[in-house]
């Protein structure tokens, strides 16, 4: 009888440990199921965030292109005005730039 009474507390602890392990396994299964249920919503949220980011980048690129076009138009008007003010100076400047570029390109052939 002495051995039986000594093993009773051990058996009791083994039983409570098994119950605790079963509860932990149940909790883990529930957590996995919650994750599986939440996955489609998370996927949709991620897709929406990605689409919103793409739309924002598209909008910013369009704004930058519009601004660059406006600046190009302004520069073109400025050049036309300067050429109309001093046509001979503009012609000589263009000829000089063409001559320098020609020398640079021809220098690589020699």
Biopython code that builds the backbone (N, CA, C, O; Angstrom):
import numpy as np
from Bio.PDB.StructureBuilder import StructureBuilder

atoms = [
    (1, "UNK", "N", (0.783, -1.199, 0.000)),
    (1, "UNK", "CA", (0.000, 0.000, 0.000)),
    (1, "UNK", "C", (0.833, 1.275, 0.000)),
    (1, "UNK", "O", (0.402, 2.317, -0.494)),
    (2, "UNK", "N", (1.974, 1.177, 0.536)),
    (2, "UNK", "CA", (2.827, 2.346, 0.629)),
    (2, "UNK", "C", (3.229, 2.837, -0.763)),
    (2, "UNK", "O", (3.313, 4.043, -0.999)),
    (3, "UNK", "N", (3.479, 1.896, -1.687)),
    (3, "UNK", "CA", (3.862, 2.289, -3.050)),
    (3, "UNK", "C", (2.687, 2.939, -3.763)),
    (3, "UNK", "O", (2.865, 3.902, -4.510)),
    (4, "UNK", "N", (1.503, 2.423, -3.539)),
    (4, "UNK", "CA", (0.309, 2.973, -4.181)),
    (4, "UNK", "C", (0.038, 4.385, -3.700)),
    (4, "UNK", "O", (-0.312, 5.254, -4.499)),
    (5, "UNK", "N", (0.193, 4.625, -2.419)),
    (5, "UNK", "CA", (-0.068, 5.961, -1.898)),
    (5, "UNK", "C", (1.015, 6.946, -2.327)),
    (5, "UNK", "O", (0.747, 8.144, -2.415)),
    (6, "UNK", "N", (2.212, 6.480, -2.593)),
    (6, "UNK", "CA", (3.275, 7.358, -3.065)),
    (6, "UNK", "C", (3.058, 7.719, -4.525)),
    (6, "UNK", "O", (3.440, 8.813, -4.941)),
    (7, "UNK", "N", (2.467, 6.849, -5.306)),
    (7, "UNK", "CA", (2.256, 7.101, -6.723)),
    (7, "UNK", "C", (1.003, 7.933, -6.988)),
    (7, "UNK", "O", (0.869, 8.498, -8.074)),
    (8, "UNK", "N", (0.108, 8.022, -6.053)),
    (8, "UNK", "CA", (-1.116, 8.793, -6.266)),
    (8, "UNK", "C", (-0.852, 10.262, -6.611)),
    (8, "UNK", "O", (-1.452, 10.754, -7.567)),
    (9, "UNK", "N", (0.002, 10.986, -5.899)),
    (9, "UNK", "CA", (0.262, 12.377, -6.284)),
    (9, "UNK", "C", (0.913, 12.484, -7.672)),
    (9, "UNK", "O", (0.634, 13.414, -8.429)),
    (10, "UNK", "N", (1.784, 11.514, -7.991)),
    (10, "UNK", "CA", (2.441, 11.522, -9.294)),
    (10, "UNK", "C", (1.399, 11.297, -10.392)),
    (10, "UNK", "O", (1.408, 11.987, -11.411)),
    (11, "UNK", "N", (0.502, 10.331, -10.179)),
    (11, "UNK", "CA", (-0.551, 10.036, -11.156)),
    (11, "UNK", "C", (-1.474, 11.245, -11.301)),
    (11, "UNK", "O", (-1.926, 11.559, -12.401)),
    (12, "UNK", "N", (-1.743, 11.904, -10.208)),
    (12, "UNK", "CA", (-2.579, 13.099, -10.260)),
    (12, "UNK", "C", (-1.915, 14.198, -11.087)),
    (12, "UNK", "O", (-2.576, 14.867, -11.880)),
    (13, "UNK", "N", (-0.605, 14.383, -10.900)),
    (13, "UNK", "CA", (0.128, 15.395, -11.666)),
    (13, "UNK", "C", (0.203, 15.017, -13.142)),
    (13, "UNK", "O", (0.129, 15.886, -14.010)),
    (14, "UNK", "N", (0.349, 13.728, -13.430)),
    (14, "UNK", "CA", (0.371, 13.276, -14.824)),
    (14, "UNK", "C", (-0.985, 13.568, -15.469)),
    (14, "UNK", "O", (-1.054, 14.021, -16.611)),
    (15, "UNK", "N", (-2.046, 13.308, -14.733)),
    (15, "UNK", "CA", (-3.388, 13.575, -15.254)),
    (15, "UNK", "C", (-3.600, 15.055, -15.523)),
    (15, "UNK", "O", (-4.150, 15.425, -16.561)),
    (16, "UNK", "N", (-3.169, 15.905, -14.600)),
    (16, "UNK", "CA", (-3.352, 17.344, -14.811)),
    (16, "UNK", "C", (-2.462, 17.848, -15.947)),
    (16, "UNK", "O", (-2.844, 18.763, -16.676)),
    (17, "UNK", "N", (-1.273, 17.252, -16.097)),
    (17, "UNK", "CA", (-0.386, 17.626, -17.202)),
    (17, "UNK", "C", (-1.015, 17.240, -18.534)),
    (17, "UNK", "O", (-0.952, 18.006, -19.496)),
    (18, "UNK", "N", (-1.629, 16.040, -18.596)),
    (18, "UNK", "CA", (-2.307, 15.610, -19.815)),
    (18, "UNK", "C", (-3.495, 16.513, -20.132)),
    (18, "UNK", "O", (-3.723, 16.861, -21.290)),
    (19, "UNK", "N", (-4.243, 16.887, -19.111)),
    (19, "UNK", "CA", (-5.367, 17.806, -19.329)),
    (19, "UNK", "C", (-4.874, 19.157, -19.856)),
    (19, "UNK", "O", (-5.477, 19.743, -20.755)),
    (20, "UNK", "N", (-3.791, 19.630, -19.292)),
    (20, "UNK", "CA", (-3.208, 20.903, -19.724)),
    (20, "UNK", "C", (-2.720, 20.806, -21.174)),
    (20, "UNK", "O", (-2.903, 21.736, -21.959)),
    (21, "UNK", "N", (-2.100, 19.676, -21.521)),
    (21, "UNK", "CA", (-1.620, 19.480, -22.897)),
    (21, "UNK", "C", (-2.801, 19.425, -23.863)),
    (21, "UNK", "O", (-2.724, 19.987, -24.956)),
    (22, "UNK", "N", (-3.881, 18.764, -23.485)),
    (22, "UNK", "CA", (-5.066, 18.698, -24.346)),
    (22, "UNK", "C", (-5.657, 20.102, -24.551)),
    (22, "UNK", "O", (-6.040, 20.462, -25.663)),
    (23, "UNK", "N", (-5.724, 20.874, -23.488)),
    (23, "UNK", "CA", (-6.240, 22.236, -23.572)),
    (23, "UNK", "C", (-5.356, 23.097, -24.481)),
    (23, "UNK", "O", (-5.859, 23.895, -25.272)),
    (24, "UNK", "N", (-4.049, 22.928, -24.360)),
    (24, "UNK", "CA", (-3.114, 23.673, -25.211)),
    (24, "UNK", "C", (-3.306, 23.297, -26.678)),
    (24, "UNK", "O", (-3.311, 24.164, -27.552)),
    (25, "UNK", "N", (-3.464, 21.993, -26.944)),
    (25, "UNK", "CA", (-3.680, 21.534, -28.321)),
    (25, "UNK", "C", (-4.995, 22.089, -28.859)),
    (25, "UNK", "O", (-5.060, 22.506, -30.016)),
    (26, "UNK", "N", (-6.051, 22.099, -28.031)),
    (26, "UNK", "CA", (-7.340, 22.656, -28.432)),
    (26, "UNK", "C", (-7.198, 24.149, -28.766)),
    (26, "UNK", "O", (-7.725, 24.628, -29.770)),
    (27, "UNK", "N", (-6.490, 24.855, -27.919)),
    (27, "UNK", "CA", (-6.277, 26.288, -28.148)),
    (27, "UNK", "C", (-5.492, 26.524, -29.439)),
    (27, "UNK", "O", (-5.787, 27.448, -30.196)),
    (28, "UNK", "N", (-4.499, 25.683, -29.677)),
    (28, "UNK", "CA", (-3.716, 25.818, -30.910)),
    (28, "UNK", "C", (-4.585, 25.566, -32.132)),
    (28, "UNK", "O", (-4.475, 26.298, -33.117)),
    (29, "UNK", "N", (-5.443, 24.557, -32.100)),
    (29, "UNK", "CA", (-6.344, 24.277, -33.221)),
    (29, "UNK", "C", (-7.302, 25.449, -33.446)),
    (29, "UNK", "O", (-7.562, 25.832, -34.587)),
    (30, "UNK", "N", (-7.819, 26.009, -32.366)),
    (30, "UNK", "CA", (-8.728, 27.151, -32.486)),
    (30, "UNK", "C", (-8.010, 28.366, -33.093)),
    (30, "UNK", "O", (-8.576, 29.089, -33.913)),
    (31, "UNK", "N", (-6.768, 28.574, -32.679)),
    (31, "UNK", "CA", (-5.986, 29.685, -33.209)),
    (31, "UNK", "C", (-5.718, 29.500, -34.697)),
    (31, "UNK", "O", (-5.792, 30.457, -35.468)),
    (32, "UNK", "N", (-5.409, 28.278, -35.098)),
    (32, "UNK", "CA", (-5.173, 27.994, -36.511)),
    (32, "UNK", "C", (-6.453, 28.228, -37.308)),
    (32, "UNK", "O", (-6.411, 28.800, -38.397)),
    (33, "UNK", "N", (-7.570, 27.796, -36.781)),
    (33, "UNK", "CA", (-8.849, 28.006, -37.477)),
    (33, "UNK", "C", (-9.187, 29.493, -37.580)),
    (33, "UNK", "O", (-9.679, 29.945, -38.613)),
    (34, "UNK", "N", (-8.928, 30.247, -36.525)),
    (34, "UNK", "CA", (-9.151, 31.688, -36.582)),
    (34, "UNK", "C", (-8.275, 32.327, -37.663)),
    (34, "UNK", "O", (-8.717, 33.213, -38.396)),
    (35, "UNK", "N", (-7.039, 31.863, -37.747)),
    (35, "UNK", "CA", (-6.129, 32.365, -38.780)),
    (35, "UNK", "C", (-6.645, 32.035, -40.176)),
    (35, "UNK", "O", (-6.594, 32.877, -41.073)),
    (36, "UNK", "N", (-7.135, 30.832, -40.360)),
    (36, "UNK", "CA", (-7.683, 30.438, -41.666)),
    (36, "UNK", "C", (-8.905, 31.267, -42.029)),
    (36, "UNK", "O", (-9.093, 31.640, -43.187)),
    (37, "UNK", "N", (-9.729, 31.551, -41.036)),
    (37, "UNK", "CA", (-10.918, 32.363, -41.301)),
    (37, "UNK", "C", (-10.542, 33.815, -41.610)),
    (37, "UNK", "O", (-11.212, 34.472, -42.407)),
    (38, "UNK", "N", (-9.482, 34.312, -40.987)),
    (38, "UNK", "CA", (-9.078, 35.708, -41.170)),
    (38, "UNK", "C", (-8.274, 35.912, -42.460)),
    (38, "UNK", "O", (-8.139, 37.042, -42.928)),
    (39, "UNK", "N", (-7.747, 34.842, -43.032)),
    (39, "UNK", "CA", (-6.878, 34.957, -44.200)),
    (39, "UNK", "C", (-7.541, 35.646, -45.396)),
    (39, "UNK", "O", (-6.911, 36.520, -45.991)),
    (40, "UNK", "N", (-8.775, 35.305, -45.782)),
    (40, "UNK", "CA", (-9.370, 36.010, -46.930)),
    (40, "UNK", "C", (-9.519, 37.518, -46.696)),
    (40, "UNK", "O", (-9.306, 38.311, -47.614)),
    (41, "UNK", "N", (-9.882, 37.911, -45.482)),
    (41, "UNK", "CA", (-10.011, 39.344, -45.194)),
    (41, "UNK", "C", (-8.647, 40.019, -45.259)),
    (41, "UNK", "O", (-8.524, 41.113, -45.809)),
    (42, "UNK", "N", (-7.625, 39.379, -44.704)),
    (42, "UNK", "CA", (-6.283, 39.951, -44.762)),
    (42, "UNK", "C", (-5.812, 40.060, -46.209)),
    (42, "UNK", "O", (-5.175, 41.041, -46.593)),
    (43, "UNK", "N", (-6.130, 39.048, -47.002)),
    (43, "UNK", "CA", (-5.747, 39.073, -48.410)),
    (43, "UNK", "C", (-6.442, 40.239, -49.126)),
    (43, "UNK", "O", (-5.818, 40.952, -49.911)),
    (44, "UNK", "N", (-7.721, 40.422, -48.851)),
    (44, "UNK", "CA", (-8.458, 41.534, -49.455)),
    (44, "UNK", "C", (-7.917, 42.879, -49.016)),
    (44, "UNK", "O", (-7.792, 43.799, -49.825)),
    (45, "UNK", "N", (-7.595, 42.996, -47.724)),
    (45, "UNK", "CA", (-7.034, 44.254, -47.219)),
    (45, "UNK", "C", (-5.684, 44.565, -47.865)),
    (45, "UNK", "O", (-5.407, 45.710, -48.221)),
    (46, "UNK", "N", (-4.846, 43.534, -48.014)),
    (46, "UNK", "CA", (-3.539, 43.735, -48.631)),
    (46, "UNK", "C", (-3.699, 44.138, -50.091)),
    (46, "UNK", "O", (-2.983, 45.012, -50.580)),
    (47, "UNK", "N", (-4.627, 43.508, -50.779)),
    (47, "UNK", "CA", (-4.869, 43.831, -52.187)),
    (47, "UNK", "C", (-5.346, 45.282, -52.334)),
    (47, "UNK", "O", (-4.911, 46.005, -53.231)),
    (48, "UNK", "N", (-6.249, 45.690, -51.434)),
    (48, "UNK", "CA", (-6.770, 47.058, -51.478)),
    (48, "UNK", "C", (-5.650, 48.064, -51.206)),
    (48, "UNK", "O", (-5.557, 49.089, -51.880)),
    (49, "UNK", "N", (-4.806, 47.773, -50.224)),
    (49, "UNK", "CA", (-3.695, 48.675, -49.905)),
    (49, "UNK", "C", (-2.740, 48.775, -51.095)),
    (49, "UNK", "O", (-2.257, 49.861, -51.414)),
    (50, "UNK", "N", (-2.469, 47.651, -51.748)),
    (50, "UNK", "CA", (-1.596, 47.655, -52.917)),
    (50, "UNK", "C", (-2.213, 48.482, -54.047)),
    (50, "UNK", "O", (-1.536, 49.311, -54.655)),
    (51, "UNK", "N", (-3.487, 48.254, -54.321)),
    (51, "UNK", "CA", (-4.171, 49.001, -55.382)),
    (51, "UNK", "C", (-4.199, 50.498, -55.086)),
    (51, "UNK", "O", (-4.016, 51.316, -55.987)),
    (52, "UNK", "N", (-4.427, 50.854, -53.819)),
    (52, "UNK", "CA", (-4.423, 52.265, -53.438)),
    (52, "UNK", "C", (-3.050, 52.889, -53.660)),
    (52, "UNK", "O", (-2.944, 54.020, -54.134)),
    (53, "UNK", "N", (-1.995, 52.143, -53.314)),
    (53, "UNK", "CA", (-0.636, 52.637, -53.519)),
    (53, "UNK", "C", (-0.328, 52.835, -54.995)),
    (53, "UNK", "O", (0.291, 53.827, -55.380)),
    (54, "UNK", "N", (-0.764, 51.886, -55.821)),
    (54, "UNK", "CA", (-0.543, 52.010, -57.261)),
    (54, "UNK", "C", (-1.290, 53.220, -57.815)),
    (54, "UNK", "O", (-0.748, 53.971, -58.626)),
    (55, "UNK", "N", (-2.527, 53.407, -57.379)),
    (55, "UNK", "CA", (-3.300, 54.568, -57.838)),
    (55, "UNK", "C", (-2.625, 55.874, -57.434)),
    (55, "UNK", "O", (-2.570, 56.822, -58.217)),
    (56, "UNK", "N", (-2.115, 55.917, -56.215)),
    (56, "UNK", "CA", (-1.444, 57.131, -55.742)),
    (56, "UNK", "C", (-0.183, 57.403, -56.568)),
    (56, "UNK", "O", (0.078, 58.545, -56.946)),
    (57, "UNK", "N", (0.598, 56.353, -56.847)),
    (57, "UNK", "CA", (1.799, 56.542, -57.667)),
    (57, "UNK", "C", (1.438, 56.983, -59.084)),
    (57, "UNK", "O", (2.117, 57.827, -59.669)),
    (58, "UNK", "N", (0.380, 56.415, -59.626)),
    (58, "UNK", "CA", (-0.059, 56.789, -60.963)),
    (58, "UNK", "C", (-0.450, 58.267, -60.992)),
    (58, "UNK", "O", (-0.118, 58.990, -61.932)),
    (59, "UNK", "N", (-1.159, 58.704, -59.952)),
    (59, "UNK", "CA", (-1.579, 60.107, -59.864)),
    (59, "UNK", "C", (-0.362, 61.028, -59.753)),
    (59, "UNK", "O", (-0.305, 62.065, -60.415)),
    (60, "UNK", "N", (0.610, 60.651, -58.919)),
    (60, "UNK", "CA", (1.808, 61.469, -58.749)),
    (60, "UNK", "C", (2.614, 61.535, -60.044)),
    (60, "UNK", "O", (3.156, 62.586, -60.385)),
    (61, "UNK", "N", (2.696, 60.416, -60.766)),
    (61, "UNK", "CA", (3.431, 60.407, -62.028)),
    (61, "UNK", "C", (2.739, 61.300, -63.054)),
    (61, "UNK", "O", (3.399, 62.009, -63.814)),
    (62, "UNK", "N", (1.419, 61.263, -63.071)),
    (62, "UNK", "CA", (0.669, 62.113, -63.996)),
    (62, "UNK", "C", (0.907, 63.586, -63.670)),
    (62, "UNK", "O", (1.098, 64.403, -64.572)),
    (63, "UNK", "N", (0.894, 63.923, -62.381)),
    (63, "UNK", "CA", (1.151, 65.315, -61.975)),
    (63, "UNK", "C", (2.559, 65.753, -62.378)),
    (63, "UNK", "O", (2.750, 66.865, -62.870)),
    (64, "UNK", "N", (3.544, 64.875, -62.167)),
    (64, "UNK", "CA", (4.922, 65.214, -62.522)),
    (64, "UNK", "C", (5.066, 65.395, -64.030)),
    (64, "UNK", "O", (5.767, 66.299, -64.485)),
    (65, "UNK", "N", (4.408, 64.541, -64.801)),
    (65, "UNK", "CA", (4.465, 64.671, -66.259)),
    (65, "UNK", "C", (3.812, 65.974, -66.714)),
    (65, "UNK", "O", (4.323, 66.650, -67.607)),
    (66, "UNK", "N", (2.694, 66.323, -66.105)),
    (66, "UNK", "CA", (2.032, 67.583, -66.452)),
    (66, "UNK", "C", (2.917, 68.781, -66.131)),
    (66, "UNK", "O", (3.015, 69.726, -66.915)),
    (67, "UNK", "N", (3.554, 68.728, -64.976)),
    (67, "UNK", "CA", (4.433, 69.826, -64.572)),
    (67, "UNK", "C", (5.635, 69.930, -65.505)),
    (67, "UNK", "O", (6.034, 71.030, -65.887)),
    (68, "UNK", "N", (6.215, 68.779, -65.875)),
    (68, "UNK", "CA", (7.354, 68.799, -66.800)),
    (68, "UNK", "C", (6.929, 69.346, -68.159)),
    (68, "UNK", "O", (7.676, 70.093, -68.791)),
    (69, "UNK", "N", (5.737, 68.978, -68.608)),
    (69, "UNK", "CA", (5.236, 69.504, -69.877)),
    (69, "UNK", "C", (5.051, 71.010, -69.826)),
    (69, "UNK", "O", (5.375, 71.712, -70.784)),
    (70, "UNK", "N", (4.535, 71.504, -68.720)),
    (70, "UNK", "CA", (4.363, 72.952, -68.559)),
    (70, "UNK", "C", (5.711, 73.675, -68.583)),
    (70, "UNK", "O", (5.852, 74.722, -69.214)),
    (71, "UNK", "N", (6.701, 73.102, -67.887)),
    (71, "UNK", "CA", (8.026, 73.714, -67.865)),
    (71, "UNK", "C", (8.669, 73.685, -69.248)),
    (71, "UNK", "O", (9.354, 74.630, -69.638)),
    (72, "UNK", "N", (8.448, 72.602, -69.988)),
    (72, "UNK", "CA", (8.979, 72.509, -71.344)),
    (72, "UNK", "C", (8.343, 73.582, -72.237)),
    (72, "UNK", "O", (9.028, 74.236, -73.024)),
    (73, "UNK", "N", (7.027, 73.751, -72.102)),
    (73, "UNK", "CA", (6.343, 74.787, -72.893)),
    (73, "UNK", "C", (6.877, 76.178, -72.569)),
    (73, "UNK", "O", (7.068, 77.003, -73.463)),
    (74, "UNK", "N", (7.116, 76.433, -71.282)),
    (74, "UNK", "CA", (7.658, 77.725, -70.867)),
    (74, "UNK", "C", (9.050, 77.938, -71.458)),
    (74, "UNK", "O", (9.363, 79.025, -71.945)),
    (75, "UNK", "N", (9.879, 76.905, -71.414)),
    (75, "UNK", "CA", (11.230, 77.012, -71.963)),
    (75, "UNK", "C", (11.181, 77.222, -73.474)),
    (75, "UNK", "O", (11.971, 77.993, -74.020)),
    (76, "UNK", "N", (10.266, 76.547, -74.144)),
    (76, "UNK", "CA", (10.128, 76.701, -75.595)),
    (76, "UNK", "C", (9.728, 78.144, -75.944)),
    (76, "UNK", "O", (10.278, 78.746, -76.866)),
    (77, "UNK", "N", (8.766, 78.683, -75.194)),
    (77, "UNK", "CA", (8.353, 80.075, -75.434)),
    (77, "UNK", "C", (9.511, 81.044, -75.204)),
    (77, "UNK", "O", (9.685, 81.999, -75.962)),
    (78, "UNK", "N", (10.290, 80.800, -74.171)),
    (78, "UNK", "CA", (11.442, 81.646, -73.860)),
    (78, "UNK", "C", (12.437, 81.621, -75.018)),
    (78, "UNK", "O", (12.939, 82.664, -75.437)),
    (79, "UNK", "N", (12.718, 80.420, -75.533)),
    (79, "UNK", "CA", (13.675, 80.297, -76.638)),
    (79, "UNK", "C", (13.149, 81.002, -77.896)),
    (79, "UNK", "O", (13.901, 81.694, -78.582)),
    (80, "UNK", "N", (11.878, 80.825, -78.190)),
    (80, "UNK", "CA", (11.301, 81.472, -79.374)),
    (80, "UNK", "C", (11.407, 82.985, -79.244)),
    (80, "UNK", "O", (11.747, 83.663, -80.214)),
    (81, "UNK", "N", (11.124, 83.519, -78.079)),
    (81, "UNK", "CA", (11.217, 84.965, -77.867)),
    (81, "UNK", "C", (12.650, 85.453, -78.056)),
    (81, "UNK", "O", (12.875, 86.485, -78.689)),
    (82, "UNK", "N", (13.631, 84.709, -77.505)),
    (82, "UNK", "CA", (15.026, 85.121, -77.621)),
    (82, "UNK", "C", (15.492, 85.061, -79.076)),
    (82, "UNK", "O", (16.234, 85.934, -79.526)),
    (83, "UNK", "N", (15.059, 84.037, -79.807)),
    (83, "UNK", "CA", (15.449, 83.935, -81.217)),
    (83, "UNK", "C", (14.822, 85.066, -82.018)),
    (83, "UNK", "O", (15.459, 85.613, -82.918)),
    (84, "UNK", "N", (13.590, 85.420, -81.703)),
    (84, "UNK", "CA", (12.931, 86.509, -82.419)),
    (84, "UNK", "C", (13.574, 87.857, -82.087)),
    (84, "UNK", "O", (13.625, 88.740, -82.942)),
    (85, "UNK", "N", (14.062, 88.025, -80.860)),
    (85, "UNK", "CA", (14.716, 89.269, -80.469)),
    (85, "UNK", "C", (16.056, 89.429, -81.172)),
    (85, "UNK", "O", (16.388, 90.515, -81.647)),
    (86, "UNK", "N", (16.827, 88.344, -81.239)),
    (86, "UNK", "CA", (18.183, 88.399, -81.815)),
    (86, "UNK", "C", (18.400, 87.188, -82.731)),
    (86, "UNK", "O", (19.056, 86.225, -82.334)),
    (87, "UNK", "N", (17.872, 87.229, -83.917)),
    (87, "UNK", "CA", (17.987, 86.062, -84.800)),
    (87, "UNK", "C", (19.426, 85.755, -85.226)),
    (87, "UNK", "O", (19.794, 84.586, -85.341)),
    (88, "UNK", "N", (20.241, 86.782, -85.459)),
    (88, "UNK", "CA", (21.615, 86.536, -85.893)),
    (88, "UNK", "C", (22.439, 85.894, -84.780)),
    (88, "UNK", "O", (23.212, 84.971, -85.038)),
    (89, "UNK", "N", (22.283, 86.369, -83.553)),
    (89, "UNK", "CA", (23.006, 85.799, -82.415)),
    (89, "UNK", "C", (22.596, 84.343, -82.202)),
    (89, "UNK", "O", (23.448, 83.491, -81.953)),
    (90, "UNK", "N", (21.305, 84.056, -82.296)),
    (90, "UNK", "CA", (20.812, 82.683, -82.117)),
    (90, "UNK", "C", (21.339, 81.772, -83.211)),
    (90, "UNK", "O", (21.692, 80.625, -82.939)),
    (91, "UNK", "N", (21.399, 82.263, -84.448)),
    (91, "UNK", "CA", (21.912, 81.461, -85.556)),
    (91, "UNK", "C", (23.390, 81.156, -85.365)),
    (91, "UNK", "O", (23.823, 80.021, -85.564)),
    (92, "UNK", "N", (24.160, 82.158, -84.982)),
    (92, "UNK", "CA", (25.592, 81.928, -84.745)),
    (92, "UNK", "C", (25.825, 80.973, -83.570)),
    (92, "UNK", "O", (26.728, 80.138, -83.616)),
    (93, "UNK", "N", (25.024, 81.095, -82.537)),
    (93, "UNK", "CA", (25.157, 80.194, -81.389)),
    (93, "UNK", "C", (24.840, 78.764, -81.807)),
    (93, "UNK", "O", (25.529, 77.833, -81.389)),
    (94, "UNK", "N", (23.811, 78.576, -82.623)),
    (94, "UNK", "CA", (23.456, 77.234, -83.081)),
    (94, "UNK", "C", (24.551, 76.665, -83.979)),
    (94, "UNK", "O", (24.893, 75.487, -83.867)),
    (95, "UNK", "N", (25.101, 77.489, -84.865)),
    (95, "UNK", "CA", (26.188, 77.030, -85.729)),
    (95, "UNK", "C", (27.425, 76.657, -84.908)),
    (95, "UNK", "O", (28.076, 75.648, -85.176)),
    (96, "UNK", "N", (27.739, 77.476, -83.913)),
    (96, "UNK", "CA", (28.885, 77.183, -83.054)),
    (96, "UNK", "C", (28.701, 75.881, -82.290)),
    (96, "UNK", "O", (29.625, 75.072, -82.196)),
    (97, "UNK", "N", (27.501, 75.679, -81.742)),
    (97, "UNK", "CA", (27.233, 74.436, -81.007)),
    (97, "UNK", "C", (27.322, 73.238, -81.953)),
    (97, "UNK", "O", (27.865, 72.198, -81.583)),
    (98, "UNK", "N", (26.793, 73.377, -83.166)),
    (98, "UNK", "CA", (26.877, 72.287, -84.145)),
    (98, "UNK", "C", (28.310, 71.992, -84.531)),
    (98, "UNK", "O", (28.683, 70.830, -84.689)),
    (99, "UNK", "N", (29.121, 73.032, -84.686)),
    (99, "UNK", "CA", (30.528, 72.846, -85.032)),
    (99, "UNK", "C", (31.268, 72.098, -83.923)),
    (99, "UNK", "O", (32.023, 71.166, -84.197)),
    (100, "UNK", "N", (31.052, 72.508, -82.671)),
    (100, "UNK", "CA", (31.710, 71.844, -81.529)),
    (100, "UNK", "C", (31.278, 70.389, -81.442)),
    (100, "UNK", "O", (32.115, 69.510, -81.235)),
    (101, "UNK", "N", (29.996, 70.121, -81.594)),
    (101, "UNK", "CA", (29.527, 68.729, -81.553)),
    (101, "UNK", "C", (30.125, 67.927, -82.707)),
    (101, "UNK", "O", (30.507, 66.771, -82.526)),
    (102, "UNK", "N", (30.207, 68.528, -83.882)),
    (102, "UNK", "CA", (30.820, 67.848, -85.022)),
    (102, "UNK", "C", (32.264, 67.488, -84.749)),
    (102, "UNK", "O", (32.700, 66.385, -85.079)),
    (103, "UNK", "N", (33.021, 68.410, -84.146)),
    (103, "UNK", "CA", (34.419, 68.123, -83.800)),
    (103, "UNK", "C", (34.520, 66.989, -82.776)),
    (103, "UNK", "O", (35.392, 66.125, -82.873)),
    (104, "UNK", "N", (33.627, 67.007, -81.811)),
    (104, "UNK", "CA", (33.652, 65.948, -80.795)),
    (104, "UNK", "C", (33.360, 64.583, -81.408)),
    (104, "UNK", "O", (34.024, 63.599, -81.082)),
    (105, "UNK", "N", (32.377, 64.525, -82.286)),
    (105, "UNK", "CA", (32.023, 63.237, -82.909)),
    (105, "UNK", "C", (33.099, 62.795, -83.908)),
    (105, "UNK", "O", (33.408, 61.607, -83.998)),
    (106, "UNK", "N", (33.662, 63.734, -84.647)),
    (106, "UNK", "CA", (34.686, 63.400, -85.624)),
    (106, "UNK", "C", (36.000, 63.028, -84.944)),
    (106, "UNK", "O", (36.780, 62.249, -85.492)),
    (107, "UNK", "N", (36.251, 63.569, -83.774)),
    (107, "UNK", "CA", (37.494, 63.272, -83.054)),
    (107, "UNK", "C", (37.603, 61.810, -82.683)),
    (107, "UNK", "O", (38.718, 61.300, -82.569)),
    (108, "UNK", "N", (36.509, 61.123, -82.493)),
    (108, "UNK", "CA", (36.537, 59.705, -82.129)),
    (108, "UNK", "C", (36.873, 58.812, -83.324)),
    (108, "UNK", "O", (37.233, 57.651, -83.133)),
    (109, "UNK", "N", (36.763, 59.324, -84.546)),
    (109, "UNK", "CA", (37.021, 58.514, -85.743)),
    (109, "UNK", "C", (38.503, 58.513, -86.136)),
    (109, "UNK", "O", (38.952, 57.615, -86.848)),
    (110, "UNK", "N", (39.232, 59.473, -85.695)),
    (110, "UNK", "CA", (40.644, 59.586, -86.121)),
    (110, "UNK", "C", (41.518, 58.639, -85.408)),
    (110, "UNK", "O", (42.725, 58.609, -85.651)),
]
sb = StructureBuilder()
sb.init_structure("model")
sb.init_model(0)
sb.init_chain("A")
sb.init_seg("    ")
for serial, (resi, resn, name, xyz) in enumerate(atoms, 1):
    if name == "N":
        sb.init_residue(resn, " ", resi, " ")
    sb.init_atom(name, np.array(xyz, "f"), 0.0, 1.0, " ", f" {name:<3s}", serial, name[0])
structure = sb.get_structure()
